[in-house]
Amino acid sequence: MQDPLPWKWSPPEVLLRNEFSTQSDAWAFGVTMWEMYSKGREPYDRMEYRRTTFAEELYSGLHRLPQPELATTEL
């Protein structure tokens, strides 16, 4: 069964504490923009994880999405 929450697009506070805010909306927008400028790659596609492990690693700063090729400095 698929998780109803798109957790790869969700910030740690949503995943760990189910807290939603305008900041969590901004995070999701940023991940969506990353996806667009990386030619449709799935975010965090190389990570093997469970939802809680993923959230804890994001919260601690262990994982950041790399700058997509199409996201130039001018953009």
C-alpha positions in Angstrom: 0.0 0.0 0.0 1.3 3.5 -0.9 1.8 6.1 1.8 -0.9 8.9 1.3 1.7 11.6 2.3 4.2 12.5 -0.4 7.0 12.3 2.1 10.0 13.0 -0.2 8.5 16.4 -0.7 7.8 16.9 3.0 10.0 18.7 5.5 11.2 16.9 8.7 8.7 18.7 11.0 5.8 17.3 9.0 7.3 13.8 8.9 8.3 13.7 12.6 5.6 15.8 14.3 2.9 16.2 11.7 3.3 20.0 11.9 2.3 21.9 8.8 3.0 25.6 8.2 3.8 28.0 5.4 7.4 27.0 5.8 6.5 23.4 5.0 4.7 24.6 1.9 7.8 26.5 0.9 9.9 23.3 1.4 7.5 21.3 -0.8 7.7 24.0 -3.4 11.5 24.0 -3.4 11.6 20.2 -3.8 9.1 20.5 -6.7 11.3 23.2 -8.3 14.3 21.0 -7.8 12.5 18.1 -9.5 11.6 20.4 -12.5 15.1 21.7 -12.9 16.6 18.2 -12.7 14.6 17.0 -15.6 12.0 15.1 -13.6 14.4 13.2 -11.4 12.8 11.9 -8.2 14.2 13.7 -5.1 16.4 11.6 -2.9 16.3 8.8 -5.4 19.6 7.2 -4.2 18.5 6.9 -0.6 17.3 3.6 0.9 15.2 4.5 3.8 12.1 4.3 5.9 10.0 7.4 6.4 11.2 8.1 10.0 14.9 7.4 9.2 14.6 9.7 6.2 13.1 12.5 8.3 15.7 12.2 11.1 18.5 12.4 8.6 17.0 15.4 6.9 16.5 17.1 10.3 20.1 16.5 11.2 21.3 18.0 7.9 22.8 14.8 6.6 21.1 15.0 3.2 20.7 17.9 0.9 19.6 17.8 -2.7 22.4 18.8 -5.1 22.0 21.9 -7.3 20.3 20.7 -10.5 22.2 21.4 -13.8 19.4 23.6 -15.1 19.3 25.8 -12.0 21.9 28.4 -13.0 23.1 31.2 -10.9 21.2 33.7 -13.1 18.0 31.8 -12.5 
